[in-house]
């Protein structure tokens, strides 16, 4: 009997797949559960896997690896998919794929399996990552192959006496790790309906959050958070603590209508208290330490990296090249940012950096101003020269009202109009 290593979370999809893979594919099923910071009982998940037919069940604690090699590089890059989503689930998939491949090699399996549907992003992320790491492994996706629907899975679980964390009445699909929690399905599929409070567990409702400001100070070294409120913490503890603090103030809720790789729009609800606060703080520190040209180019790189991560191309050569650029760009991003948390909002309240490009003597309008005001006139003359030339050669005879309309895209079009 061939062995297959199943990425196993203990959720609805993967819970029913252990007997399904045995019945439909005649596989000896071995499960792999990655501890990425989930609050679930991993010992119970392992026991459940064995009880429902797995011959072996591996649980790997990779929280530190996840933070060091995935969360921190994503934070340094400023990667937010469509400018909003901190990519928590997408960041976890290449690491889980690596673990699948590692376990497959360890136990002599010729195949790996996952519980992704044929319309989601995760199927692409798992498949592409596995193919990048070991193209010889067969990839099995029963939910996709059999077009299994959630109500059918729930019924199958009942028939096989498999405990599952969802019901027909509460059908949320949930994925969580240190960097964030994603919630979809059920009532959330209607983008007109506000997410109900039972969709959230990490964050208080802003209405119920304390009516009191809380400040937190985050110290970065080369773009990586190292201290929280002056206390040195490892990455896992820093994120865990900040998730709790910010979540208590209702910070980190994201209701996002996003464009999936497979070509459909999807309504996704996320909770990412620490990721939201850290991205805001890191971005503010970069404003102090990167030049204008660096910051503008890096924004383009961030958007590209976000797309690569979202689309499952973490192990691509382009991502490796861009990651090298990002790491180089962070050499002066060292300093402290003070964030203000209050009823769902996280605002920057102060920032300082050893290598700051902000020069008070140049910026101030008070005594001590060292800016050369006399240089401004000559600068403006040169800066305005192209516009002045255009006015003399192309706008001659036009009224100011006509130029106003044309500049707004209103009125006559074409080079000859109004000439």
DRENTOR-28976 format. One record per atom (N, C-alpha, C): residue in one letter; x, y, z. Coordinates in pm, whole numbers, padded with zeros to 5 digits, always signed. Layout:
AXYZ/...
END
This chain:
X+00085-00120+00000/X+00000+00000+00000/X+00088+00124+00000/X+00065+00215-00096/X+00143+00338-00103/X+00109+00431+00013/X+00208+00508+00054/X+00188+00605+00161/X+00161+00743+00105/X+00075+00817+00174/X+00050+00957+00140/X+00061+01039+00268/X+00122+01155+00259/X+00132+01246+00373/X+00029+01357+00355/X-00064+01365+00448/X-00175+01460+00440/X-00148+01580+00529/X-00157+01700+00473/X-00153+01823+00553/X-00281+01828+00634/X-00268+01814+00766/X-00384+01789+00852/X-00399+01897+00958/X-00512+01967+00954/X-00539+02071+01053/X-00642+02030+01156/X-00715+01923+01126/X-00824+01883+01214/X-00953+01954+01185/X-00953+02039+01080/X-01075+02107+01039/X-01165+02014+00960/X-01272+02068+00905/X-01371+01987+00836/X-01309+01908+00721/X-01244+01978+00629/X-01192+01913+00508/X-01095+01801+00540/X-00994+01832+00620/X-00891+01730+00644/X-00941+01621+00738/X-01039+01649+00823/X-01092+01546+00912/X-01156+01431+00835/X-01228+01465+00728/X-01294+01359+00652/X-01199+01292+00552/X-01084+01352+00529/X-00996+01299+00424/X-00919+01174+00466/X-00899+01155+00594/X-00824+01034+00635/X-00899+00908+00591/X-01026+00888+00629/X-01096+00770+00579/X-01120+00774+00428/X-01139+00895+00376/X-01164+00909+00232/X-01043+00861+00150/X-00925+00902+00191/X-00803+00860+00120/X-00782+00709+00131/X-00822+00653+00242/X-00809+00507+00259/X-00911+00434+00171/X-01034+00484+00167/X-01141+00416+00093/X-01129+00435-00058/X-01107+00559-00101/X-01114+00591-00243/X-00980+00572-00316/X-00869+00588-00244/X-00738+00583-00308/X-00653+00464-00261/X-00700+00396-00159/X-00626+00283-00102/X-00487+00326-00054/X-00481+00438+00018/X-00356+00491+00070/X-00339+00455+00218/X-00216+00437+00258/X-00178+00438+00398/X-00155+00585+00433/X-00239+00641+00521/X-00240+00785+00545/X-00154+00822+00665/X-00063+00915+00642/X+00022+00972+00747/X-00009+01122+00751/X-00033+01175+00869/X-00070+01316+00876/X+00047+01402+00923/X+00044+01526+00878/X+00141+01627+00919/X+00064+01749+00966/X+00080+01784+01091/X+00017+01904+01148/X+00127+02001+01188/X+00120+02123+01136/X+00222+02224+01166/X+00171+02318+01273/X+00251+02333+01378/X+00218+02431+01482/X+00276+02565+01441/X+00189+02652+01388/X+00229+02785+01345/X+00175+02893+01438/X+00129+02847+01555/X+00076+02943+01650/X-00072+02932+01672/X-00134+02826+01622/X-00275+02805+01644/X-00302+02782+01792/X-00419+02826+01839/X-00457+02807+01978/X-00525+02672+02000/X-00530+02587+01897/X-00593+02457+01909/X-00506+02362+01992/X-00570+02258+02044/X-00501+02154+02120/X-00438+02058+02020/X-00308+02071+01998/X-00241+01991+01896/X-00231+01845+01935/X-00221+01816+02064/X-00221+01676+02108/X-00354+01610+02075/X-00461+01685+02093/X-00594+01632+02062/X-00610+01610+01912/X-00553+01703+01833/X-00560+01688+01687/X-00483+01563+01643/X-00367+01542+01702/X-00289+01422+01668/X-00365+01296+01706/X-00423+01295+01825/X-00499+01178+01870/X-00618+01153+01779/X-00683+01260+01735/X-00798+01246+01645/X-00755+01186+01512/X-00640+01228+01460/X-00591+01173+01334/X-00569+01023+01345/X-00507+00980+01453/X-00481+00838+01473/X-00612+00761+01494/X-00705+00821+01566/X-00832+00755+01594/X-00915+00736+01467/X-00899+00828+01370/X-00982+00821+01249/X-00912+00751+01133/X-00797+00686+01161/X-00740+00601+01058/X-00598+00628+01013/X-00535+00734+01063/X-00397+00760+01023/X-00304+00657+01088/X-00205+00611+01013/X-00110+00514+01069/X-00002+00585+01151/X+00030+00708+01114/X+00123+00791+01189/X+00072+00935+01184/X+00106+01012+01286/X+00062+01152+01291/X+00176+01238+01346/X+00232+01320+01260/X+00343+01407+01299/X+00290+01546+01332/X+00343+01603+01439/X+00314+01742+01475/X+00448+01815+01484/X+00465+01919+01404/X+00592+01992+01398/X+00572+02133+01451/X+00650+02170+01553/X+00645+02306+01606/X+00743+02392+01526/X+00689+02473+01436/X+00773+02555+01348/X+00739+02703+01365/X+00694+02741+01483/X+00657+02881+01506/X+00776+02974+01484/X+00892+02938+01537/X+01009+03024+01522/X+01052+03033+01376/X+01050+02921+01306/X+01085+02920+01163/X+00986+03008+01085/X+00858+02995+01118/X+00756+03073+01049/X+00780+03223+01066/X+00813+03265+01187/X+00835+03407+01212/X+00963+03454+01143/X+01073+03380+01162/X+01204+03425+01111/X+01211+03428+00960/X+01156+03325+00895/X+01176+03311+00751/X+01055+03350+00667/X+00943+03382+00731/X+00824+03417+00654/X+00762+03549+00702/X+00726+03558+00832/X+00660+03680+00881/X+00752+03801+00875/X+00873+03789+00929/X+00962+03904+00931/X+01003+03949+00790/X+01040+03860+00698/X+01068+03907+00563/X+00948+03975+00497/X+00827+03923+00521/X+00708+03986+00464/X+00687+04124+00524/X+00712+04137+00655/X+00700+04267+00721/X+00803+04364+00666/X+00926+04321+00652/X+01031+04408+00598/X+00996+04456+00458/X+00935+04369+00380/X+00900+04407+00243/X+00780+04500+00237/X+00696+04498+00342/X+00573+04577+00338/X+00465+04511+00256/X+00471+04378+00245/X+00379+04305+00159/X+00239+04297+00219/X+00146+04366+00156/X+00004+04361+00192/X-00072+04338+00062/X-00140+04225+00051/X-00209+04196-00074/X-00322+04296-00098/X-00319+04356-00216/X-00413+04461-00254/X-00417+04572-00149/X-00299+04594-00087/X-00283+04702+00008/X-00353+04681+00141/X-00405+04559+00165/X-00490+04538+00282/X-00453+04414+00363/X-00442+04301+00297/X-00432+04172+00365/X-00287+04138+00399/X-00255+04113+00527/X-00116+04084+00567/X-00066+03945+00528/X-00149+03866+00458/X-00103+03741+00395/X-00073+03628+00494/X-00141+03625+00607/X-00110+03525+00708/X-00123+03382+00656/X-00237+03349+00597/X-00258+03214+00546/X-00164+03186+00430/X-00148+03282+00340/X-00062+03262+00224/X+00083+03239+00265/X+00129+03305+00371/X+00266+03287+00417/X+00289+03148+00475/X+00186+03090+00533/X+00202+02960+00598/X+00212+02846+00498/X+00151+02859+00381/X+00141+02747+00288/X+00276+02696+00236/X+00369+02782+00196/X+00497+02727+00151/X+00574+02655+00260/X+00560+02698+00384/X+00627+02629+00494/X+00563+02491+00517/X+00429+02486+00515/X+00362+02356+00532/X+00398+02263+00416/X+00407+02318+00295/X+00447+02236+00181/X+00586+02178+00200/X+00677+02259+00253/X+00812+02209+00280/X+00808+02094+00381/X+00727+02110+00485/X+00715+02005+00586/X+00656+01878+00526/X+00557+01892+00438/X+00500+01777+00369/X+00608+01700+00294/X+00688+01775+00220/X+00795+01712+00142/X+00896+01645+00234/X+00933+01713+00342/X+01030+01656+00437/X+00979+01526+00499/X+00852+01526+00540/X+00796+01405+00601/X+00782+01293+00498/X+00743+01329+00376/X+00733+01229+00269/X+00867+01160+00248/X+00974+01238+00248/X+01107+01179+00233/X+01141+01092+00354/X+01101+01135+00472/X+01134+01064+00595/X+01066+00928+00601/X+00940+00920+00557/X+00865+00794+00572/X+00858+00714+00442/X+00917+00767+00335/X+00916+00696+00208/X+00784+00704+00134/X+00711+00813+00153/X+00585+00831+00082/X+00609+00880-00060/X+00522+00839-00150/X+00534+00880-00290/X+00433+00988-00327/X+00350+01028-00229/X+00247+01127-00256/X+00222+01214-00133/X+00173+01333-00158/X+00127+01421-00051/X-00015+01464-00085/X-00090+01505+00018/X-00230+01541-00005/X-00267+01663+00077/X-00368+01735+00030/X-00422+01850+00103/X-00573+01854+00083/X-00639+01936+00162/X-00785+01943+00158/X-00840+02065+00088/X-00768+02117-00009/X-00810+02239-00078/X-00916+02211-00183/X-01001+02310-00204/X-01103+02301-00308/X-01043+02341-00442/X-01124+02327-00546/X-01079+02362-00680/X-01103+02508-00715/X-01149+02588-00619/X-01176+02728-00650/X-01101+02825-00558/X-01015+02771-00471/X-00944+02855-00378/X-00800+02881-00419/X-00734+02962-00339/X-00593+02995-00364/X-00498+02890-00308/X-00537+02826-00198/X-00445+02736-00130/X-00404+02617-00215/X-00493+02568-00300/X-00457+02457-00387/X-00336+02492-00473/X-00334+02616-00521/X-00222+02661-00604/X-00095+02671-00519/X-00108+02729-00401/X+00008+02748-00314/X+00072+02615-00277/X-00009+02517-00237/X+00045+02387-00202/X+00106+02317-00323/X+00032+02312-00432/X+00078+02238-00549/X+00207+02296-00606/X+00210+02428-00620/X+00328+02492-00679/X+00450+02475-00589/X+00431+02491-00458/X+00544+02478-00365/X+00599+02336-00365/X+00510+02236-00363/X+00556+02097-00365/X+00631+02068-00495/X+00578+02115-00606/X+00644+02093-00735/X+00782+02159-00738/X+00795+02273-00671/X+00924+02342-00667/X+01026+02265-00583/X+00978+02199-00477/X+01068+02133-00383/X+01096+01988-00419/X+00998+01919-00477/X+01018+01780-00521/X+00916+01746-00629/X+00949+01769-00756/X+00854+01745-00865/X+00814+01598-00880/X+00888+01506-00816/X+00856+01363-00832/X+00738+01319-00747/X+00700+01399-00648/X+00590+01360-00560/X+00454+01380-00629/X+00368+01283-00612/X+00230+01296-00661/X+00152+01383-00564/X+00068+01470-00616/X-00014+01558-00532/X-00159+01515-00545/X-00221+01482-00431/X-00359+01435-00429/X-00446+01539-00360/X-00556+01576-00427/X-00647+01678-00372/X-00790+01626-00383/X-00834+01542-00289/X-00966+01479-00300/X-01083+01576-00306/X-01077+01685-00229/X-01188+01780-00230/X-01204+01839-00370/X-01092+01863-00434/X-01094+01915-00571/X-01135+01805-00670/X-01076+01687-00655/X-01102+01578-00750/X-01248+01536-00749/X-01309+01530-00630/X-01447+01482-00618/X-01548+01596-00605/X-01499+01720-00613/X-01585+01837-00598/X-01673+01823-00473/X-01609+01792-00363/X-01679+01773-00236/X-01731+01906-00184/X-01856+01911-00143/X-01916+02032-00087/X-01923+02020+00065/X-01931+02133+00131/X-01921+02134+00277/X-02035+02056+00342/X-02157+02069+00291/X-02268+01995+00351/X-02250+01845+00334/X-02190+01805+00219/X-02163+01663+00196/X-02053+01613+00291/X-01953+01697+00314/X-01846+01659+00406/X-01899+01643+00548/X-01987+01735+00588/X-02046+01727+00721/X-02125+01597+00737/X-02201+01561+00635/X-02278+01436+00641/X-02185+01314+00644/X-02078+01319+00565/X-01980+01209+00563/X-01916+01194+00700/X-01885+01306+00764/X-01825+01301+00897/X-01921+01237+00998/X-02050+01271+00986/X-02148+01212+01076/X-02158+01060+01055/X-02159+01019+00929/X-02170+00877+00898/X-02052+00797+00950/X-01935+00862+00953/X-01813+00792+00994/X-01773+00826+01138/X-01864+00893+01208/X-01841+00928+01349/X-01710+01006+01368/X-01691+01106+01281/X-01571+01190+01288/X-01610+01324+01350/X-01554+01361+01463/X-01586+01491+01522/X-01531+01605+01437/X-01613+01705+01412/X-01573+01818+01328/X-01608+01948+01399/X-01534+02057+01367/X-01554+02184+01438/X-01662+02273+01379/X-01735+02223+01276/X-01839+02307+01214/X-01968+02227+01203/X-02077+02301+01180/X-02207+02240+01156/X-02273+02313+01040/X-02385+02262+00994/X-02459+02329+00887/X-02496+02471+00930/X-02529+02486+01059/X-02572+02617+01110/X-02455+02711+01136/X-02335+02657+01153/X-02217+02740+01180/X-02102+02693+01092/X-02109+02728+00963/X-02020+02665+00866/X-01894+02744+00835/X-01845+02826+00927/X-01725+02904+00897/X-01606+02812+00868/X-01528+02853+00772/X-01400+02788+00744/X-01292+02879+00802/X-01211+02825+00892/X-01118+02908+00969/X-00976+02855+00953/X-00883+02945+00933/X-00742+02910+00935/X-00671+03016+01021/X-00581+02970+01108/X-00514+03066+01192/X-00369+03026+01218/X-00288+03128+01234/X-00150+03111+01276/X-00110+03239+01350/X+00016+03248+01388/X+00061+03365+01465/X+00031+03497+01395/X+00043+03500+01265/X+00035+03625+01190/X-00107+03669+01161/X-00204+03576+01177/X-00341+03617+01151/X-00437+03502+01145/X-00564+03538+01143/X-00674+03441+01142/X-00766+03476+01027/X-00800+03378+00944/X-00890+03403+00832/X-01020+03328+00854/X-01130+03391+00816/X-01263+03334+00834/X-01342+03354+00705/X-01401+03246+00656/X-01482+03259+00535/X-01597+03159+00541/X-01683+03165+00438/X-01798+03076+00421/X-01916+03121+00506/X-02026+03048+00492/X-02147+03081+00565/X-02202+03217+00528/X-02249+03288+00626/X-02312+03419+00605/X-02214+03521+00548/X-02085+03496+00567/X-01983+03591+00519/X-01976+03595+00367/X-02037+03498+00300/X-02033+03497+00154/X-02121+03607+00093/X-02204+03670+00175/X-02285+03783+00128/X-02212+03912+00164/X-02153+03983+00066/X-02073+04102+00098/X-02154+04219+00151/X-02287+04211+00145/X-02371+04318+00197/X-02388+04308+00349/X-02372+04186+00401/X-02397+04163+00543/X-02270+04189+00624/X-02283+04268+00729/X-02172+04295+00818/X-02134+04167+00891/X-02003+04139+00903/X-01963+04017+00974/X-02018+04016+01116/X-02084+03907+01156/X-02135+03899+01294/X-02022+03885+01393/X-02049+03917+01517/X-01945+03913+01619/X-01890+03772+01640/X-01970+03668+01611/X-01920+03533+01634/X-01816+03490+01530/X-01791+03577+01431/X-01684+03548+01335/X-01547+03583+01392/X-01546+03663+01499/X-01420+03710+01557/X-01393+03642+01692/X-01267+03611+01715/X-01228+03558+01845/X-01104+03628+01901/X-01022+03686+01816/X-00898+03749+01861/X-00916+03895+01900/X-01021+03956+01853/X-01038+04100+01874/X-01173+04131+01939/X-01169+04224+02033/X-01294+04274+02089/X-01363+04364+01989/X-01494+04370+01999/X-01565+04471+01923/X-01515+04608+01966/X-01488+04698+01871/X-01445+04833+01910/X-01541+04900+02007/X-01670+04863+01998/X-01769+04921+02091/X-01745+04876+02234/X-01695+04753+02248/X-01672+04697+02382/X-01529+04712+02430/X-01442+04764+02344/X-01302+04781+02382/X-01290+04888+02490/X-01183+04885+02567/X-01167+04983+02676/X-01174+05127+02626/X-01241+05210+02700/X-01249+05352+02666/X-01126+05423+02723/X-01011+05375+02680/X-00885+05425+02735/X-00774+05402+02634/X-00695+05504+02609/X-00581+05492+02517/X-00474+05401+02577/X-00409+05326+02490/X-00290+05252+02533/X-00181+05275+02430/X-00063+05309+02478/X+00052+05329+02390/X+00143+05207+02399/X+00197+05166+02286/X+00299+05061+02283/X+00417+05112+02201/X+00536+05078+02244/X+00657+05116+02171/X+00722+04992+02113/X+00751+04998+01985/X+00810+04886+01914/X+00947+04928+01863/X+01049+04855+01902/X+01185+04886+01859/X+01227+04789+01749/X+01272+04845+01639/X+01315+04766+01523/X+01466+04772+01510/X+01523+04662+01462/X+01663+04657+01421/X+01667+04605+01278/X+01710+04689+01187/X+01715+04655+01044/X+01581+04598+00997/X+01475+04665+01037/X+01340+04631+00990/X+01272+04518+01063/X+01336+04461+01164/X+01279+04349+01238/X+01246+04393+01381/X+01124+04370+01429/X+01090+04407+01567/X+01169+04323+01668/X+01232+04391+01763/X+01313+04321+01862/X+01265+04345+02006/X+01201+04459+02029/X+01158+04493+02166/X+01018+04550+02163/X+00943+04516+02267/X+00809+04570+02286/X+00805+04638+02421/X+00778+04768+02420/X+00779+04848+02543/X+00910+04830+02619/X+01019+04830+02544/X+01153+04824+02603/X+01201+04686+02640/X+01116+04584+02630/X+01155+04448+02668/X+01195+04367+02546/X+01315+04311+02549/X+01362+04227+02440/X+01281+04097+02438/X+01225+04063+02322/X+01142+03943+02307/X+01179+03870+02179/X+01168+03738+02182/X+01183+03666+02055/X+01060+03691+01971/X+01068+03658+01843/X+00961+03691+01751/X+00827+03632+01787/X+00827+03505+01828/X+00701+03439+01862/X+00633+03508+01979/X+00709+03539+02084/X+00651+03602+02201/X+00607+03746+02170/X+00684+03817+02090/X+00648+03955+02057/X+00515+03959+01983/X+00500+03873+01882/X+00375+03870+01805/X+00259+03825+01893/X+00282+03722+01974/X+00177+03670+02061/X+00128+03778+02157/X+00222+03848+02219/X+00185+03951+02316/X+00114+04068+02248/X+00163+04108+02131/X+00101+04221+02062/X-00036+04183+02007/X-00054+04058+01966/X-00188+04012+01926/X-00287+04032+02041/X-00245+03996+02160/X-00333+04007+02277/X-00362+04153+02310/X-00257+04236+02313/X-00274+04377+02351/X-00361+04450+02250/X-00327+04439+02122/X-00402+04511+02019/X-00543+04455+02003/X-00556+04321+02015/X-00688+04261+02003/X-00782+04307+02112/X-00728+04332+02231/X-00808+04382+02342/X-00868+04519+02310/X-00801+04594+02224/X-00850+04726+02184/X-00926+04723+02051/X-00960+04603+02004/X-01038+04591+01881/X-00960+04620+01755/X-00828+04618+01763/X-00743+04647+01647/X-00716+04519+01569/X-00723+04527+01438/X-00682+04414+01355/X-00791+04348+01276/X-00913+04402+01276/X-01021+04344+01197/X-01013+04393+01053/X-01021+04299+00959/X-01013+04333+00817/X-01127+04264+00744/X-01209+04341+00677/X-01319+04288+00594/X-01282+04321+00450/X-01243+04220+00375/X-01178+04244+00246/X-01247+04169+00133/X-01284+04241+00028/X-01332+04179-00095/X-01212+04169-00189/X-01159+04048-00204/X-01030+04036-00274/X-01044+03956-00403/X-00945+03971-00487/X-00939+03901-00616/X-00854+03776-00602/X-00917+03661-00609/X-00844+03536-00601/X-00767+03510-00729/X-00664+03430-00717/X-00581+03395-00832/X-00662+03322-00938/X-00761+03242-00896/X-00837+03161-00992/X-00939+03243-01070/X-00949+03373-01044/X-01030+03460-01127/X-01163+03502-01071/X-01190+03470-00944/X-01316+03511-00884/X-01289+03609-00770/X-01391+03685-00736/X-01382+03772-00620/X-01435+03696-00498/X-01373+03719-00385/X-01409+03649-00263/X-01412+03746-00147/X-01512+03732-00061/X-01521+03814+00059/X-01449+03739+00171/X-01345+03799+00227/X-01265+03737+00332/X-01265+03826+00456/X-01274+03763+00571/X-01265+03835+00698/X-01139+03788+00770/X-01058+03882+00812/X-00932+03849+00878/X-00923+03919+01013/X-00848+03855+01102/X-00806+03919+01227/X-00654+03910+01232/X-00588+04024+01243/X-00442+04026+01245/X-00394+04144+01329/X-00419+04141+01459/X-00385+04257+01543/X-00238+04294+01538/X-00149+04197+01563/X-00006+04227+01563/X+00042+04269+01425/X-00002+04199+01321/X+00042+04230+01185/X+00000+04371+01144/X-00120+04411+01181/X-00168+04545+01146/X-00083+04652+01216/X-00058+04633+01344/X+00020+04731+01420/X+00165+04735+01370/X+00225+04619+01350/X+00366+04614+01309/X+00386+04669+01169/X+00294+04642+01078/X+00307+04697+00942/X+00297+04849+00943/X+00206+04901+01024/X+00193+05047+01032/X+00318+05108+01092/X+00371+05047+01198/X+00491+05099+01264/X+00613+05090+01173/X+00629+04977+01106/X+00744+04958+01017/X+00741+05057+00902/X+00623+05077+00845/X+00609+05172+00735/X+00647+05313+00779/X+00610+05349+00901/X+00642+05482+00951/X+00791+05499+00975/X+00856+05394+01022/X+01000+05401+01043/X+01075+05414+00911/X+01024+05349+00809/X+01085+05362+00676/X+01073+05505+00622/X+00966+05575+00659/X+00951+05713+00615/X+01064+05800+00669/X+01116+05765+00786/X+01229+05838+00844/X+01362+05800+00781/X+01376+05675+00738/X+01508+05622+00707/X+01533+05591+00560/X+01429+05588+00477/X+01448+05567+00333/X+01434+05699+00259/X+01512+05715+00156/X+01496+05834+00071/X+01366+05824-00007/X+01326+05935-00067/X+01202+05936-00144/X+01206+05833-00256/X+01317+05827-00328/X+01328+05733-00439/X+01328+05589-00390/X+01398+05563-00279/X+01396+05429-00222/X+01255+05388-00184/X+01184+05476-00116/X+01050+05444-00067/X+00954+05418-00182/X+00963+05498-00286/X+00870+05482-00399/X+00899+05354-00476/X+01026+05323-00494/X+01059+05199-00564/X+01023+05079-00478/X+01048+05089-00349/X+01018+04977-00260/X+00868+04948-00255/X+00785+05051-00270/X+00641+05029-00274/X+00603+04941-00392/X+00671+04958-00505/X+00646+04873-00620/X+00691+04730-00591/X+00805+04717-00527/X+00856+04584-00491/X+00760+04517-00393/X+00708+04593-00297/X+00615+04537-00199/X+00490+04481-00266/X+00437+04555-00362/X+00317+04507-00433/X+00347+04380-00511/X+00466+04374-00572/X+00504+04255-00648/X+00523+04135-00556/X+00590+04157-00443/X+00611+04048-00347/X+00478+03999-00291/X+00387+04091-00261/X+00256+04052-00210/X+00184+03962-00309/X+00191+03997-00436/X+00128+03913-00539/X+00195+03777-00547/X+00328+03774-00541/X+00400+03647-00547/X+00361+03556-00431/X+00354+03613-00311/X+00317+03534-00193/X+00173+03485-00206/X+00084+03575-00241/X-00058+03539-00253/X-00079+03430-00357/X-00001+03438-00465/X-00018+03344-00576/X+00062+03216-00559/X+00128+03198-00445/X+00196+03073-00417/X+00335+03061-00475/X+00397+03173-00509/X+00528+03169-00574/X+00641+03207-00479/X+00629+03167-00353/X+00732+03198-00254/X+00868+03145-00295/X+00872+03025-00351/X+01000+02962-00385/X+01049+02998-00525/X+00987+03097-00590/X+01030+03137-00724/X+01159+03217-00719/X+01231+03216-00830/X+01356+03292-00838/X+01331+03441-00825/X+01221+03489-00881/X+01190+03632-00872/X+01171+03672-00726/X+01100+03589-00650/X+01082+03623-00509/X+01215+03624-00436/X+01301+03529-00466/X+01433+03525-00402/X+01513+03651-00434/X+01506+03695-00559/X+01579+03816-00599/X+01524+03939-00528/X+01391+03951-00524/X+01331+04068-00460/X+01353+04066-00309/X+01354+03947-00250/X+01381+03936-00107/X+01522+03985-00075/X+01616+03959-00166/X+01752+04010-00147/X+01756+04161-00149/X+01679+04222-00240/X+01672+04368-00244/X+01612+04424-00115/X+01503+04362-00068/X+01438+04410+00054/X+01534+04404+00172/X+01605+04293+00187/X+01698+04279+00299/X+01802+04391+00296/X+01852+04423+00178/X+01951+04530+00163/X+01889+04666+00199/X+01762+04685+00165/X+01697+04815+00189/X+01675+04843+00338/X+01687+04741+00422/X+01653+04755+00564/X+01773+04790+00653/X+01890+04812+00593/X+02011+04826+00675/X+02007+04947+00769/X+01927+05050+00738/X+01918+05166+00827/X+01780+05178+00894/X+01694+05077+00874/X+01559+05084+00931/X+01564+05034+01076/X+01628+05113+01158/X+01646+05083+01300/X+01597+05202+01380/X+01510+05175+01477/X+01455+05285+01557/X+01334+05239+01636/X+01264+05335+01692/X+01149+05307+01778/X+01027+05380+01725/X+00913+05311+01724/X+00786+05372+01685/X+00688+05354+01799/X+00621+05463+01837/X+00519+05458+01941/X+00382+05457+01875/X+00301+05353+01907/X+00169+05338+01849/X+00062+05362+01954/X-00047+05425+01912/X-00159+05456+02000/X-00278+05367+01962/X-00325+05287+02057/X-00435+05194+02034/X-00560+05244+02104/X-00670+05247+02028/X-00795+05295+02089/X-00914+05252+02005/X-00997+05167+02059/X-01126+05129+02000/X-01119+05100+01850/X-01034+05006+01814/X-01027+04959+01677/X-00925+05030+01590/X-00863+05135+01640/X-00766+05209+01559/X-00625+05194+01617/X-00528+05194+01527/X-00387+05191+01565/X-00319+05305+01490/X-00281+05409+01563/X-00224+05528+01501/X-00082+05550+01549/X+00000+05601+01460/X+00138+05634+01497/X+00137+05760+01581/X+00203+05754+01696/X+00207+05868+01787/X+00347+05927+01798/X+00447+05857+01751/X+00583+05909+01758/X+00680+05812+01693/X+00790+05865+01644/X+00891+05781+01581/X+01026+05848+01590/X+01132+05765+01604/X+01268+05817+01606/X+01360+05708+01554/X+01471+05752+01494/X+01566+05657+01435/X+01706+05715+01439/X+01801+05629+01465/X+01941+05671+01472/X+01990+05728+01339/X+01945+05668+01230/X+01989+05710+01097/X+01877+05784+01023/X+01799+05862+01095/X+01687+05933+01036/X+01734+06035+00933/X+01659+06045+00824/X+01686+06146+00722/X+01609+06276+00749/X+01531+06276+00854/X+01460+06397+00894/X+01556+06487+00970/X+01578+06606+00916/X+01670+06703+00976/X+01588+06821+01028/X+01580+06834+01160/X+01497+06939+01219/X+01541+07077+01175/X+01669+07097+01159/X+01718+07231+01122/X+01675+07268+00980/X+01652+07169+00896/X+01603+07198+00760/X+01450+07210+00758/X+01383+07136+00845/X+01237+07134+00842/X+01172+07248+00920/X+01240+07302+01022/X+01177+07398+01110/X+01153+07533+01043/X+01047+07601+01089/X+01020+07739+01048/X+01059+07836+01159/X+01114+07783+01265/X+01154+07867+01378/X+01301+07904+01366/X+01356+07965+01470/X+01498+08000+01472/X+01580+07872+01459/X+01692+07886+01394/X+01776+07769+01371/X+01754+07709+01233/X+01663+07768+01153/X+01637+07722+01017/X+01764+07735+00932/X+01810+07624+00875/X+01933+07626+00793/X+01903+07608+00644/X+01775+07602+00607/X+01740+07585+00466/X+01774+07712+00389/X+01833+07697+00270/X+01873+07812+00187/X+01752+07860+00107/X+01682+07959+00161/X+01561+08009+00095/X+01593+08076-00038/X+01710+08135-00049/X+01745+08205-00173/X+01760+08108-00290/X+01792+07983-00260/X+01809+07884-00366/X+01676+07844-00429/X+01566+07872-00360/X+01435+07826-00406/X+01395+07889-00539/X+01424+08018-00556/X+01380+08087-00678/X+01443+08025-00802/X+01573+08000-00798/X+01639+07938-00913/X+01588+07797-00937/X+01565+07723-00829/X+01513+07586-00841/X+01377+07587-00909/X+01288+07677-00865/X+01154+07684-00922/X+01160+07721-01069/X+01251+07812-01106/X+01264+07853-01245/X+01298+07734-01335/X+01391+07652-01291/X+01429+07534-01370/X+01318+07430-01367/X+01257+07410-01252/X+01151+07310-01238/X+01031+07343-01326/X+00999+07473-01339/X+00882+07516-01414/X+00909+07531-01564/X+01034+07518-01606/X+01069+07543-01746/X+00989+07458-01844/X+00970+07326-01826/X+00891+07248-01923/X+00748+07298-01935/X+00687+07334-01823/X+00549+07383-01825/X+00542+07519-01894/X+00640+07601-01868/X+00645+07734-01930/X+00659+07722-02081/X+00743+07628-02124/X+00762+07605-02268/X+00633+07556-02331/X+00565+07463-02264/X+00438+07413-02317/X+00334+07523-02327/X+00331+07611-02229/X+00235+07721-02231/X+00256+07811-02352/X+00384+07838-02384/X+00415+07927-02496/X+00385+07863-02631/X+00400+07730-02641/X+00389+07665-02772/X+00256+07595-02796/X+00188+07551-02689/X+00066+07472-02709/X-00059+07535-02649/X-00044+07622-02553/X-00159+07682-02488/X-00185+07826-02531/X-00107+07874-02627/X-00119+08013-02671/X-00261+08041-02719/X-00322+08143-02668/X-00455+08184-02710/X-00568+08120-02630/X-00536+08024-02542/X-00642+07961-02461/X-00666+08046-02336/X-00791+08050-02296/X-00825+08122-02173/X-00793+08034-02052/X-00785+08096-01937/X-00758+08020-01815/X-00872+07923-01786/X-00998+07960-01819/X-01111+07871-01798/X-01100+07748-01887/X-01055+07768-02011/X-01041+07655-02103/X-00930+07561-02055/X-00819+07619-02009/X-00709+07537-01956/X-00756+07460-01833/X-00841+07522-01750/X-00895+07456-01633/X-00978+07334-01673/X-01065+07352-01775/X-01149+07241-01819/X-01065+07128-01878/X-00967+07163-01960/X-00883+07060-02021/X-00801+06985-01917/X-00755+07057-01817/X-00674+06993-01712/X-00756+06896-01628/X-00888+06919-01626/X-00978+06830-01552/X-01035+06721-01641/X-00998+06720-01770/X-01050+06621-01863/X-01192+06651-01906/X-01234+06776-01890/X-01371+06816-01924/X-01365+06908-02044/X-01453+06883-02140/X-01457+06973-02255/X-01385+06914-02374/X-01333+07002-02459/X-01272+06960-02585/X-01155+06867-02567/X-01139+06771-02660/X-01030+06676-02659/X-00951+06690-02788/X-00828+06647-02786/X-00747+06647-02908/X-00659+06769-02918/X-00550+06754-02990/X-00449+06859-02997/X-00496+06982-03072/X-00597+06965-03161/X-00641+07078-03243/X-00760+07150-03181/X-00822+07089-03079/X-00942+07147-03021/X-00914+07284-02960/X-00988+07381-03003/X-00977+07515-02948/X-00861+07594-03002/X-00784+07536-03094/X-00667+07606-03146/X-00711+07714-03243/
END
